[in-house]
Amino acid sequence: MRECGEDFSEFCWSFVDGKPIQNDWDEIGQVPAQTSLAVEMSKALKGKGYKFVGPVIVYAWMQAVGLVNDHLTCCHRHAPIKAMGAG
């Protein structure tokens, strides 16, 4: 992507309009393994030649890097992370 003049960070954040998705899950069973957005990002990454980027892996990565806040509402990290994404 860099060789084509594309910024990976901008590419990724464009899927969430530059702001983390803030979910309010109460129970672990509510947290999805993948979403339609993860499917979309997976297809876009595959189209750019990336491998091993199925929607489940992509969604887990989106959670890990902060594109999605899936901490349960009872988790001590939910509110602080939600506040960070509000700005």
mmCIF file as gemmi writes it, N, C-alpha and C atoms, coordinates in Angstrom:
data_model
loop_
_atom_site.group_PDB
_atom_site.id
_atom_site.type_symbol
_atom_site.label_atom_id
_atom_site.label_alt_id
_atom_site.label_comp_id
_atom_site.label_asym_id
_atom_site.label_entity_id
_atom_site.label_seq_id
_atom_site.pdbx_PDB_ins_code
_atom_site.Cartn_x
_atom_site.Cartn_y
_atom_site.Cartn_z
_atom_site.occupancy
_atom_site.B_iso_or_equiv
_atom_site.pdbx_formal_charge
_atom_site.auth_seq_id
_atom_site.auth_asym_id
_atom_site.pdbx_PDB_model_num
ATOM 1 N N . MET Axp A 1 ? 0.833 -1.19 0 1 0 ? 1 A 1
ATOM 2 C CA . MET Axp A 1 ? 0 0 0 1 0 ? 1 A 1
ATOM 3 C C . MET Axp A 1 ? 0.875 1.251 0 1 0 ? 1 A 1
ATOM 4 N N . ARG Axp A 2 ? 1.936 1.206 0.777 1 0 ? 2 A 1
ATOM 5 C CA . ARG Axp A 2 ? 2.823 2.368 0.855 1 0 ? 2 A 1
ATOM 6 C C . ARG Axp A 2 ? 3.387 2.708 -0.51 1 0 ? 2 A 1
ATOM 7 N N . GLU Axp A 3 ? 3.779 1.665 -1.257 1 0 ? 3 A 1
ATOM 8 C CA . GLU Axp A 3 ? 4.339 1.873 -2.585 1 0 ? 3 A 1
ATOM 9 C C . GLU Axp A 3 ? 3.323 2.513 -3.535 1 0 ? 3 A 1
ATOM 10 N N . CYS Axp A 4 ? 2.047 2.332 -3.252 1 0 ? 4 A 1
ATOM 11 C CA . CYS Axp A 4 ? 0.977 2.93 -4.071 1 0 ? 4 A 1
ATOM 12 C C . CYS Axp A 4 ? 0.531 4.281 -3.526 1 0 ? 4 A 1
ATOM 13 N N . GLY Axp A 5 ? 1.205 4.762 -2.477 1 0 ? 5 A 1
ATOM 14 C CA . GLY Axp A 5 ? 0.853 6.055 -1.903 1 0 ? 5 A 1
ATOM 15 C C . GLY Axp A 5 ? -0.328 6.011 -0.953 1 0 ? 5 A 1
ATOM 16 N N . GLU Axp A 6 ? -0.675 4.821 -0.473 1 0 ? 6 A 1
ATOM 17 C CA . GLU Axp A 6 ? -1.793 4.679 0.449 1 0 ? 6 A 1
ATOM 18 C C . GLU Axp A 6 ? -1.292 4.569 1.882 1 0 ? 6 A 1
ATOM 19 N N . ASP Axp A 7 ? -2.034 5.15 2.808 1 0 ? 7 A 1
ATOM 20 C CA . ASP Axp A 7 ? -1.712 5.088 4.222 1 0 ? 7 A 1
ATOM 21 C C . ASP Axp A 7 ? -2.576 4.007 4.863 1 0 ? 7 A 1
ATOM 22 N N . PHE Axp A 8 ? -1.942 3.008 5.459 1 0 ? 8 A 1
ATOM 23 C CA . PHE Axp A 8 ? -2.684 1.891 6.04 1 0 ? 8 A 1
ATOM 24 C C . PHE Axp A 8 ? -3.611 2.353 7.163 1 0 ? 8 A 1
ATOM 25 N N . SER Axp A 9 ? -3.127 3.235 8 1 0 ? 9 A 1
ATOM 26 C CA . SER Axp A 9 ? -3.942 3.73 9.102 1 0 ? 9 A 1
ATOM 27 C C . SER Axp A 9 ? -5.194 4.443 8.59 1 0 ? 9 A 1
ATOM 28 N N . GLU Axp A 10 ? -5.016 5.326 7.631 1 0 ? 10 A 1
ATOM 29 C CA . GLU Axp A 10 ? -6.173 6.037 7.061 1 0 ? 10 A 1
ATOM 30 C C . GLU Axp A 10 ? -7.15 5.06 6.423 1 0 ? 10 A 1
ATOM 31 N N . PHE Axp A 11 ? -6.618 4.066 5.735 1 0 ? 11 A 1
ATOM 32 C CA . PHE Axp A 11 ? -7.458 3.042 5.116 1 0 ? 11 A 1
ATOM 33 C C . PHE Axp A 11 ? -8.322 2.355 6.174 1 0 ? 11 A 1
ATOM 34 N N . CYS Axp A 12 ? -7.69 1.92 7.27 1 0 ? 12 A 1
ATOM 35 C CA . CYS Axp A 12 ? -8.424 1.201 8.319 1 0 ? 12 A 1
ATOM 36 C C . CYS Axp A 12 ? -9.448 2.085 9.007 1 0 ? 12 A 1
ATOM 37 N N . TRP Axp A 13 ? -9.045 3.285 9.396 1 0 ? 13 A 1
ATOM 38 C CA . TRP Axp A 13 ? -9.967 4.179 10.103 1 0 ? 13 A 1
ATOM 39 C C . TRP Axp A 13 ? -11.105 4.662 9.21 1 0 ? 13 A 1
ATOM 40 N N . SER Axp A 14 ? -10.932 4.599 7.897 1 0 ? 14 A 1
ATOM 41 C CA . SER Axp A 14 ? -12.012 5.021 7.002 1 0 ? 14 A 1
ATOM 42 C C . SER Axp A 14 ? -13.24 4.12 7.139 1 0 ? 14 A 1
ATOM 43 N N . PHE Axp A 15 ? -13.06 2.904 7.571 1 0 ? 15 A 1
ATOM 44 C CA . PHE Axp A 15 ? -14.185 1.984 7.737 1 0 ? 15 A 1
ATOM 45 C C . PHE Axp A 15 ? -15.086 2.366 8.905 1 0 ? 15 A 1
ATOM 46 N N . VAL Axp A 16 ? -14.554 3.14 9.845 1 0 ? 16 A 1
ATOM 47 C CA . VAL Axp A 16 ? -15.335 3.553 11.021 1 0 ? 16 A 1
ATOM 48 C C . VAL Axp A 16 ? -15.466 5.077 11.071 1 0 ? 16 A 1
ATOM 49 N N . ASP Axp A 17 ? -15.273 5.721 9.929 1 0 ? 17 A 1
ATOM 50 C CA . ASP Axp A 17 ? -15.378 7.181 9.813 1 0 ? 17 A 1
ATOM 51 C C . ASP Axp A 17 ? -14.493 7.911 10.818 1 0 ? 17 A 1
ATOM 52 N N . GLY Axp A 18 ? -13.337 7.326 11.117 1 0 ? 18 A 1
ATOM 53 C CA . GLY Axp A 18 ? -12.352 7.995 11.96 1 0 ? 18 A 1
ATOM 54 C C . GLY Axp A 18 ? -12.631 7.947 13.452 1 0 ? 18 A 1
ATOM 55 N N . LYS Axp A 19 ? -13.707 7.276 13.863 1 0 ? 19 A 1
ATOM 56 C CA . LYS Axp A 19 ? -14.052 7.194 15.29 1 0 ? 19 A 1
ATOM 57 C C . LYS Axp A 19 ? -14.336 5.749 15.663 1 0 ? 19 A 1
ATOM 58 N N . PRO Axp A 20 ? -13.855 5.309 16.826 1 0 ? 20 A 1
ATOM 59 C CA . PRO Axp A 20 ? -14.111 3.93 17.226 1 0 ? 20 A 1
ATOM 60 C C . PRO Axp A 20 ? -15.607 3.645 17.388 1 0 ? 20 A 1
ATOM 61 N N . ILE Axp A 21 ? -15.985 2.446 17.042 1 0 ? 21 A 1
ATOM 62 C CA . ILE Axp A 21 ? -17.352 1.991 17.27 1 0 ? 21 A 1
ATOM 63 C C . ILE Axp A 21 ? -17.476 1.653 18.75 1 0 ? 21 A 1
ATOM 64 N N . GLN Axp A 22 ? -18.47 2.234 19.403 1 0 ? 22 A 1
ATOM 65 C CA . GLN Axp A 22 ? -18.675 2.03 20.839 1 0 ? 22 A 1
ATOM 66 C C . GLN Axp A 22 ? -19.879 1.114 21.056 1 0 ? 22 A 1
ATOM 67 N N . ASN Axp A 23 ? -19.598 -0.116 21.43 1 0 ? 23 A 1
ATOM 68 C CA . ASN Axp A 23 ? -20.687 -1.057 21.717 1 0 ? 23 A 1
ATOM 69 C C . ASN Axp A 23 ? -20.949 -1.097 23.212 1 0 ? 23 A 1
ATOM 70 N N . ASP Axp A 24 ? -22.144 -1.47 23.573 1 0 ? 24 A 1
ATOM 71 C CA . ASP Axp A 24 ? -22.554 -1.542 24.978 1 0 ? 24 A 1
ATOM 72 C C . ASP Axp A 24 ? -23.095 -2.93 25.296 1 0 ? 24 A 1
ATOM 73 N N . TRP Axp A 25 ? -22.232 -3.912 25.182 1 0 ? 25 A 1
ATOM 74 C CA . TRP Axp A 25 ? -22.626 -5.283 25.454 1 0 ? 25 A 1
ATOM 75 C C . TRP Axp A 25 ? -22.665 -5.52 26.961 1 0 ? 25 A 1
ATOM 76 N N . ASP Axp A 26 ? -23.714 -6.191 27.415 1 0 ? 26 A 1
ATOM 77 C CA . ASP Axp A 26 ? -23.845 -6.525 28.839 1 0 ? 26 A 1
ATOM 78 C C . ASP Axp A 26 ? -23.329 -7.927 29.146 1 0 ? 26 A 1
ATOM 79 N N . GLU Axp A 27 ? -23.383 -8.811 28.157 1 0 ? 27 A 1
ATOM 80 C CA . GLU Axp A 27 ? -22.985 -10.203 28.36 1 0 ? 27 A 1
ATOM 81 C C . GLU Axp A 27 ? -22.065 -10.65 27.229 1 0 ? 27 A 1
ATOM 82 N N . ILE Axp A 28 ? -21.144 -11.537 27.564 1 0 ? 28 A 1
ATOM 83 C CA . ILE Axp A 28 ? -20.167 -11.997 26.584 1 0 ? 28 A 1
ATOM 84 C C . ILE Axp A 28 ? -20.835 -12.638 25.368 1 0 ? 28 A 1
ATOM 85 N N . GLY Axp A 29 ? -21.978 -13.264 25.564 1 0 ? 29 A 1
ATOM 86 C CA . GLY Axp A 29 ? -22.686 -13.896 24.457 1 0 ? 29 A 1
ATOM 87 C C . GLY Axp A 29 ? -23.21 -12.909 23.425 1 0 ? 29 A 1
ATOM 88 N N . GLN Axp A 30 ? -23.255 -11.643 23.766 1 0 ? 30 A 1
ATOM 89 C CA . GLN Axp A 30 ? -23.727 -10.625 22.83 1 0 ? 30 A 1
ATOM 90 C C . GLN Axp A 30 ? -22.629 -10.168 21.857 1 0 ? 30 A 1
ATOM 91 N N . VAL Axp A 31 ? -21.377 -10.373 22.224 1 0 ? 31 A 1
ATOM 92 C CA . VAL Axp A 31 ? -20.254 -9.896 21.409 1 0 ? 31 A 1
ATOM 93 C C . VAL Axp A 31 ? -20.117 -10.797 20.186 1 0 ? 31 A 1
ATOM 94 N N . PRO Axp A 32 ? -20.203 -10.219 18.994 1 0 ? 32 A 1
ATOM 95 C CA . PRO Axp A 32 ? -20.129 -11.042 17.786 1 0 ? 32 A 1
ATOM 96 C C . PRO Axp A 32 ? -18.695 -11.478 17.482 1 0 ? 32 A 1
ATOM 97 N N . ALA Axp A 33 ? -18.569 -12.563 16.746 1 0 ? 33 A 1
ATOM 98 C CA . ALA Axp A 33 ? -17.263 -13.023 16.277 1 0 ? 33 A 1
ATOM 99 C C . ALA Axp A 33 ? -16.839 -12.252 15.034 1 0 ? 33 A 1
ATOM 100 N N . GLN Axp A 34 ? -17.825 -11.737 14.318 1 0 ? 34 A 1
ATOM 101 C CA . GLN Axp A 34 ? -17.57 -10.936 13.122 1 0 ? 34 A 1
ATOM 102 C C . GLN Axp A 34 ? -18.785 -10.058 12.877 1 0 ? 34 A 1
ATOM 103 N N . THR Axp A 35 ? -18.606 -9.049 12.062 1 0 ? 35 A 1
ATOM 104 C CA . THR Axp A 35 ? -19.698 -8.151 11.705 1 0 ? 35 A 1
ATOM 105 C C . THR Axp A 35 ? -19.666 -7.92 10.199 1 0 ? 35 A 1
ATOM 106 N N . SER Axp A 36 ? -20.696 -7.29 9.696 1 0 ? 36 A 1
ATOM 107 C CA . SER Axp A 36 ? -20.71 -6.966 8.266 1 0 ? 36 A 1
ATOM 108 C C . SER Axp A 36 ? -19.572 -6.01 7.923 1 0 ? 36 A 1
ATOM 109 N N . LEU Axp A 37 ? -19.212 -5.148 8.857 1 0 ? 37 A 1
ATOM 110 C CA . LEU Axp A 37 ? -18.089 -4.237 8.63 1 0 ? 37 A 1
ATOM 111 C C . LEU Axp A 37 ? -16.772 -5.007 8.53 1 0 ? 37 A 1
ATOM 112 N N . ALA Axp A 38 ? -16.609 -6.03 9.361 1 0 ? 38 A 1
ATOM 113 C CA . ALA Axp A 38 ? -15.407 -6.861 9.292 1 0 ? 38 A 1
ATOM 114 C C . ALA Axp A 38 ? -15.355 -7.625 7.972 1 0 ? 38 A 1
ATOM 115 N N . VAL Axp A 39 ? -16.513 -8.063 7.491 1 0 ? 39 A 1
ATOM 116 C CA . VAL Axp A 39 ? -16.572 -8.734 6.189 1 0 ? 39 A 1
ATOM 117 C C . VAL Axp A 39 ? -16.134 -7.761 5.096 1 0 ? 39 A 1
ATOM 118 N N . GLU Axp A 40 ? -16.628 -6.541 5.17 1 0 ? 40 A 1
ATOM 119 C CA . GLU Axp A 40 ? -16.273 -5.512 4.181 1 0 ? 40 A 1
ATOM 120 C C . GLU Axp A 40 ? -14.777 -5.217 4.209 1 0 ? 40 A 1
ATOM 121 N N . MET Axp A 41 ? -14.221 -5.045 5.415 1 0 ? 41 A 1
ATOM 122 C CA . MET Axp A 41 ? -12.792 -4.755 5.522 1 0 ? 41 A 1
ATOM 123 C C . MET Axp A 41 ? -11.972 -5.949 5.053 1 0 ? 41 A 1
ATOM 124 N N . SER Axp A 42 ? -12.408 -7.148 5.388 1 0 ? 42 A 1
ATOM 125 C CA . SER Axp A 42 ? -11.719 -8.357 4.954 1 0 ? 42 A 1
ATOM 126 C C . SER Axp A 42 ? -11.637 -8.415 3.433 1 0 ? 42 A 1
ATOM 127 N N . LYS Axp A 43 ? -12.737 -8.161 2.775 1 0 ? 43 A 1
ATOM 128 C CA . LYS Axp A 43 ? -12.754 -8.176 1.307 1 0 ? 43 A 1
ATOM 129 C C . LYS Axp A 43 ? -11.829 -7.107 0.734 1 0 ? 43 A 1
ATOM 130 N N . ALA Axp A 44 ? -11.839 -5.921 1.342 1 0 ? 44 A 1
ATOM 131 C CA . ALA Axp A 44 ? -10.976 -4.836 0.859 1 0 ? 44 A 1
ATOM 132 C C . ALA Axp A 44 ? -9.497 -5.194 1.036 1 0 ? 44 A 1
ATOM 133 N N . LEU Axp A 45 ? -9.159 -5.789 2.165 1 0 ? 45 A 1
ATOM 134 C CA . LEU Axp A 45 ? -7.77 -6.193 2.398 1 0 ? 45 A 1
ATOM 135 C C . LEU Axp A 45 ? -7.343 -7.293 1.435 1 0 ? 45 A 1
ATOM 136 N N . LYS Axp A 46 ? -8.219 -8.266 1.202 1 0 ? 46 A 1
ATOM 137 C CA . LYS Axp A 46 ? -7.915 -9.329 0.254 1 0 ? 46 A 1
ATOM 138 C C . LYS Axp A 46 ? -7.716 -8.75 -1.143 1 0 ? 46 A 1
ATOM 139 N N . GLY Axp A 47 ? -8.518 -7.739 -1.472 1 0 ? 47 A 1
ATOM 140 C CA . GLY Axp A 47 ? -8.389 -7.076 -2.763 1 0 ? 47 A 1
ATOM 141 C C . GLY Axp A 47 ? -7.068 -6.353 -2.938 1 0 ? 47 A 1
ATOM 142 N N . LYS Axp A 48 ? -6.435 -6.037 -1.816 1 0 ? 48 A 1
ATOM 143 C CA . LYS Axp A 48 ? -5.125 -5.381 -1.855 1 0 ? 48 A 1
ATOM 144 C C . LYS Axp A 48 ? -3.988 -6.385 -1.736 1 0 ? 48 A 1
ATOM 145 N N . GLY Axp A 49 ? -4.347 -7.674 -1.715 1 0 ? 49 A 1
ATOM 146 C CA . GLY Axp A 49 ? -3.335 -8.713 -1.702 1 0 ? 49 A 1
ATOM 147 C C . GLY Axp A 49 ? -2.989 -9.292 -0.344 1 0 ? 49 A 1
ATOM 148 N N . TYR Axp A 50 ? -3.669 -8.843 0.705 1 0 ? 50 A 1
ATOM 149 C CA . TYR Axp A 50 ? -3.403 -9.379 2.036 1 0 ? 50 A 1
ATOM 150 C C . TYR Axp A 50 ? -3.922 -10.809 2.126 1 0 ? 50 A 1
ATOM 151 N N . LYS Axp A 51 ? -3.264 -11.6 2.943 1 0 ? 51 A 1
ATOM 152 C CA . LYS Axp A 51 ? -3.658 -12.987 3.174 1 0 ? 51 A 1
ATOM 153 C C . LYS Axp A 51 ? -3.986 -13.148 4.657 1 0 ? 51 A 1
ATOM 154 N N . PHE Axp A 52 ? -4.72 -14.211 5.001 1 0 ? 52 A 1
ATOM 155 C CA . PHE Axp A 52 ? -5.064 -14.538 6.379 1 0 ? 52 A 1
ATOM 156 C C . PHE Axp A 52 ? -5.828 -13.386 7.031 1 0 ? 52 A 1
ATOM 157 N N . VAL Axp A 53 ? -6.782 -12.825 6.295 1 0 ? 53 A 1
ATOM 158 C CA . VAL Axp A 53 ? -7.572 -11.69 6.784 1 0 ? 53 A 1
ATOM 159 C C . VAL Axp A 53 ? -9.064 -11.964 6.633 1 0 ? 53 A 1
ATOM 160 N N . GLY Axp A 54 ? -9.485 -13.118 7.135 1 0 ? 54 A 1
ATOM 161 C CA . GLY Axp A 54 ? -10.91 -13.432 7.127 1 0 ? 54 A 1
ATOM 162 C C . GLY Axp A 54 ? -11.642 -12.515 8.094 1 0 ? 54 A 1
ATOM 163 N N . PRO Axp A 55 ? -12.965 -12.464 8.017 1 0 ? 55 A 1
ATOM 164 C CA . PRO Axp A 55 ? -13.734 -11.525 8.834 1 0 ? 55 A 1
ATOM 165 C C . PRO Axp A 55 ? -13.62 -11.742 10.346 1 0 ? 55 A 1
ATOM 166 N N . VAL Axp A 56 ? -13.432 -12.971 10.798 1 0 ? 56 A 1
ATOM 167 C CA . VAL Axp A 56 ? -13.285 -13.206 12.234 1 0 ? 56 A 1
ATOM 168 C C . VAL Axp A 56 ? -11.948 -12.639 12.72 1 0 ? 56 A 1
ATOM 169 N N . ILE Axp A 57 ? -10.892 -12.912 11.969 1 0 ? 57 A 1
ATOM 170 C CA . ILE Axp A 57 ? -9.577 -12.378 12.322 1 0 ? 57 A 1
ATOM 171 C C . ILE Axp A 57 ? -9.583 -10.86 12.243 1 0 ? 57 A 1
ATOM 172 N N . VAL Axp A 58 ? -10.183 -10.326 11.208 1 0 ? 58 A 1
ATOM 173 C CA . VAL Axp A 58 ? -10.241 -8.868 11.054 1 0 ? 58 A 1
ATOM 174 C C . VAL Axp A 58 ? -11.012 -8.245 12.216 1 0 ? 58 A 1
ATOM 175 N N . TYR Axp A 59 ? -12.116 -8.858 12.627 1 0 ? 59 A 1
ATOM 176 C CA . TYR Axp A 59 ? -12.883 -8.272 13.737 1 0 ? 59 A 1
ATOM 177 C C . TYR Axp A 59 ? -12.089 -8.315 15.032 1 0 ? 59 A 1
ATOM 178 N N . ALA Axp A 60 ? -11.407 -9.413 15.285 1 0 ? 60 A 1
ATOM 179 C CA . ALA Axp A 60 ? -10.563 -9.5 16.483 1 0 ? 60 A 1
ATOM 180 C C . ALA Axp A 60 ? -9.476 -8.434 16.439 1 0 ? 60 A 1
ATOM 181 N N . TRP Axp A 61 ? -8.917 -8.21 15.279 1 0 ? 61 A 1
ATOM 182 C CA . TRP Axp A 61 ? -7.888 -7.173 15.112 1 0 ? 61 A 1
ATOM 183 C C . TRP Axp A 61 ? -8.494 -5.785 15.335 1 0 ? 61 A 1
ATOM 184 N N . MET Axp A 62 ? -9.706 -5.557 14.817 1 0 ? 62 A 1
ATOM 185 C CA . MET Axp A 62 ? -10.377 -4.265 15.026 1 0 ? 62 A 1
ATOM 186 C C . MET Axp A 62 ? -10.578 -4 16.521 1 0 ? 62 A 1
ATOM 187 N N . GLN Axp A 63 ? -10.905 -5.041 17.278 1 0 ? 63 A 1
ATOM 188 C CA . GLN Axp A 63 ? -11.046 -4.899 18.726 1 0 ? 63 A 1
ATOM 189 C C . GLN Axp A 63 ? -9.692 -4.591 19.363 1 0 ? 63 A 1
ATOM 190 N N . ALA Axp A 64 ? -8.671 -5.31 18.944 1 0 ? 64 A 1
ATOM 191 C CA . ALA Axp A 64 ? -7.346 -5.181 19.549 1 0 ? 64 A 1
ATOM 192 C C . ALA Axp A 64 ? -6.728 -3.806 19.334 1 0 ? 64 A 1
ATOM 193 N N . VAL Axp A 65 ? -6.96 -3.206 18.174 1 0 ? 65 A 1
ATOM 194 C CA . VAL Axp A 65 ? -6.323 -1.917 17.878 1 0 ? 65 A 1
ATOM 195 C C . VAL Axp A 65 ? -7.207 -0.717 18.208 1 0 ? 65 A 1
ATOM 196 N N . GLY Axp A 66 ? -8.422 -0.957 18.685 1 0 ? 66 A 1
ATOM 197 C CA . GLY Axp A 66 ? -9.258 0.149 19.129 1 0 ? 66 A 1
ATOM 198 C C . GLY Axp A 66 ? -10.245 0.692 18.119 1 0 ? 66 A 1
ATOM 199 N N . LEU Axp A 67 ? -10.42 0.018 17.005 1 0 ? 67 A 1
ATOM 200 C CA . LEU Axp A 67 ? -11.443 0.451 16.056 1 0 ? 67 A 1
ATOM 201 C C . LEU Axp A 67 ? -12.838 0.151 16.604 1 0 ? 67 A 1
ATOM 202 N N . VAL Axp A 68 ? -12.895 -0.838 17.502 1 0 ? 68 A 1
ATOM 203 C CA . VAL Axp A 68 ? -14.152 -1.257 18.112 1 0 ? 68 A 1
ATOM 204 C C . VAL Axp A 68 ? -13.938 -1.423 19.61 1 0 ? 68 A 1
ATOM 205 N N . ASN Axp A 69 ? -14.836 -0.86 20.413 1 0 ? 69 A 1
ATOM 206 C CA . ASN Axp A 69 ? -14.811 -1.064 21.86 1 0 ? 69 A 1
ATOM 207 C C . ASN Axp A 69 ? -15.861 -2.11 22.2 1 0 ? 69 A 1
ATOM 208 N N . ASP Axp A 70 ? -15.404 -3.328 22.43 1 0 ? 70 A 1
ATOM 209 C CA . ASP Axp A 70 ? -16.309 -4.416 22.782 1 0 ? 70 A 1
ATOM 210 C C . ASP Axp A 70 ? -16.142 -4.857 24.231 1 0 ? 70 A 1
ATOM 211 N N . HIS Axp A 71 ? -15.541 -4.019 25.061 1 0 ? 71 A 1
ATOM 212 C CA . HIS Axp A 71 ? -15.494 -4.346 26.486 1 0 ? 71 A 1
ATOM 213 C C . HIS Axp A 71 ? -16.925 -4.392 27.004 1 0 ? 71 A 1
ATOM 214 N N . LEU Axp A 72 ? -17.226 -5.361 27.845 1 0 ? 72 A 1
ATOM 215 C CA . LEU Axp A 72 ? -18.556 -5.439 28.441 1 0 ? 72 A 1
ATOM 216 C C . LEU Axp A 72 ? -18.791 -4.213 29.314 1 0 ? 72 A 1
ATOM 217 N N . THR Axp A 73 ? -20.04 -3.817 29.448 1 0 ? 73 A 1
ATOM 218 C CA . THR Axp A 73 ? -20.35 -2.618 30.237 1 0 ? 73 A 1
ATOM 219 C C . THR Axp A 73 ? -19.93 -2.777 31.693 1 0 ? 73 A 1
ATOM 220 N N . CYS Axp A 74 ? -19.839 -4.008 32.187 1 0 ? 74 A 1
ATOM 221 C CA . CYS Axp A 74 ? -19.413 -4.24 33.57 1 0 ? 74 A 1
ATOM 222 C C . CYS Axp A 74 ? -17.893 -4.235 33.726 1 0 ? 74 A 1
ATOM 223 N N . CYS Axp A 75 ? -17.165 -4.198 32.625 1 0 ? 75 A 1
ATOM 224 C CA . CYS Axp A 75 ? -15.698 -4.199 32.658 1 0 ? 75 A 1
ATOM 225 C C . CYS Axp A 75 ? -15.189 -2.82 33.07 1 0 ? 75 A 1
ATOM 226 N N . HIS Axp A 76 ? -14.165 -2.801 33.913 1 0 ? 76 A 1
ATOM 227 C CA . HIS Axp A 76 ? -13.595 -1.531 34.37 1 0 ? 76 A 1
ATOM 228 C C . HIS Axp A 76 ? -12.966 -0.725 33.236 1 0 ? 76 A 1
ATOM 229 N N . ARG Axp A 77 ? -12.721 -1.326 32.073 1 0 ? 77 A 1
ATOM 230 C CA . ARG Axp A 77 ? -12.118 -0.619 30.932 1 0 ? 77 A 1
ATOM 231 C C . ARG Axp A 77 ? -13.155 -0.039 29.975 1 0 ? 77 A 1
ATOM 232 N N . HIS Axp A 78 ? -14.41 -0.458 30.089 1 0 ? 78 A 1
ATOM 233 C CA . HIS Axp A 78 ? -15.431 -0.018 29.128 1 0 ? 78 A 1
ATOM 234 C C . HIS Axp A 78 ? -15.585 1.504 29.118 1 0 ? 78 A 1
ATOM 235 N N . ALA Axp A 79 ? -15.877 2.09 30.259 1 0 ? 79 A 1
ATOM 236 C CA . ALA Axp A 79 ? -16.127 3.534 30.325 1 0 ? 79 A 1
ATOM 237 C C . ALA Axp A 79 ? -14.915 4.373 29.938 1 0 ? 79 A 1
ATOM 238 N N . PRO Axp A 80 ? -13.7 4.068 30.443 1 0 ? 80 A 1
ATOM 239 C CA . PRO Axp A 80 ? -12.553 4.888 30.052 1 0 ? 80 A 1
ATOM 240 C C . PRO Axp A 80 ? -12.27 4.821 28.547 1 0 ? 80 A 1
ATOM 241 N N . ILE Axp A 81 ? -12.43 3.659 27.965 1 0 ? 81 A 1
ATOM 242 C CA . ILE Axp A 81 ? -12.168 3.533 26.532 1 0 ? 81 A 1
ATOM 243 C C . ILE Axp A 81 ? -13.269 4.224 25.745 1 0 ? 81 A 1
ATOM 244 N N . LYS Axp A 82 ? -14.489 4.135 26.222 1 0 ? 82 A 1
ATOM 245 C CA . LYS Axp A 82 ? -15.593 4.838 25.556 1 0 ? 82 A 1
ATOM 246 C C . LYS Axp A 82 ? -15.341 6.343 25.599 1 0 ? 82 A 1
ATOM 247 N N . ALA Axp A 83 ? -14.856 6.851 26.722 1 0 ? 83 A 1
ATOM 248 C CA . ALA Axp A 83 ? -14.564 8.284 26.857 1 0 ? 83 A 1
ATOM 249 C C . ALA Axp A 83 ? -13.445 8.712 25.904 1 0 ? 83 A 1
ATOM 250 N N . MET Axp A 84 ? -12.448 7.859 25.711 1 0 ? 84 A 1
ATOM 251 C CA . MET Axp A 84 ? -11.346 8.187 24.795 1 0 ? 84 A 1
ATOM 252 C C . MET Axp A 84 ? -11.855 8.327 23.361 1 0 ? 84 A 1
ATOM 253 N N . GLY Axp A 85 ? -12.848 7.533 23.006 1 0 ? 85 A 1
ATOM 254 C CA . GLY Axp A 85 ? -13.376 7.572 21.649 1 0 ? 85 A 1
ATOM 255 C C . GLY Axp A 85 ? -14.391 8.672 21.409 1 0 ? 85 A 1
ATOM 256 N N . ALA Axp A 86 ? -14.797 9.353 22.473 1 0 ? 86 A 1
ATOM 257 C CA . ALA Axp A 86 ? -15.832 10.386 22.338 1 0 ? 86 A 1
ATOM 258 C C . ALA Axp A 86 ? -15.29 11.694 21.788 1 0 ? 86 A 1
ATOM 259 N N . GLY Axp A 87 ? -13.999 11.88 21.821 1 0 ? 87 A 1
ATOM 260 C CA . GLY Axp A 87 ? -13.396 13.154 21.416 1 0 ? 87 A 1
ATOM 261 C C . GLY Axp A 87 ? -13.232 13.384 20 1 0 ? 87 A 1
